[in-house]
């Protein structure tokens, strides 16, 4: 008898050398390196090289990668126009889908296995341009292309915020990019793999990933978690809100729980540390951080016995908010980082283990029925 795995839980669809997760012990590694070490000692550019080429870069390899990124921020004018022709109040991920699909329609000569990794680097740079211009469009600002610099995070922040980011802000953005780089095969990565398995192009595969990421149970979770803090509004209201909304009304505590982790998400710990370093110059962010801390204490007390703890989305929104981004951009910032993971997975799949992904469904409908003409029904 066929067994249906709802949500494809525990169904293995590929083998990978990219990301290892031990949900019981709270371990996350990219190509064998602990996430804590990559965040504390490395840069996002090093992570790009690691994920695409399988090793940490030498100084020359890292400089070459940075040079390539700096060369690839430009996008065709038609791509920018596709974003700026849309309404300002359009959804940020919807705008990002438009821009990514526009790139797919323009690059007509895409072929798999021909400089896949170099193409991925180009797309990562162009995604920074798209995300920054999604933000600029929604804020009513004119288009802007990221300028070359010694840091991907710096170039992105400069283009987005149109001000000189502090060293602390660049560092926080860089670490956030590393933290959200990859997480094995969640919904968005699976969507990208399904598209890539048909040998569709990389841009279209990313558009499929973006469509999956958009949902509040995936990429939108950071936005939903942060909205809780805004709704609470004051650290003194946390316990009252928790008892009313979570205990009595049995609403879900957003930013808590994970399909894989049965303990504290290691990324959440780092995001919490990042948030604590950014809030001192932002009183509103500091208030939300205090609310989050109190809410975390109540949540752990209530749910830890069920192996439900904070996940990466609980504190990441406070980091993005403290950097100057509104809540509507949180999922797009997630997408900027996860682009690397999506690309690394689809390259690994198509180059090493390609097979069209075509699952089956278990039919439980009626047996054969005789067709009755309409005049006899």
PyMOL commands that set and color helices and strands:
alter all, ss='L'
color gray80, all
select helices_A, chain A and resi 6-8+35-41+44-53+59-71+77-84+92-106+116-138+152-161+167-179+187-197+202-213+221-232+235-248+266-281+283-306+313-323+327-352+374-376
alter helices_A, ss='H'
color red, helices_A
select strands_A, chain A and resi 19-22+27-30+33-34
alter strands_A, ss='S'
color yellow, strands_A
deselect
rebuild
show_as cartoon
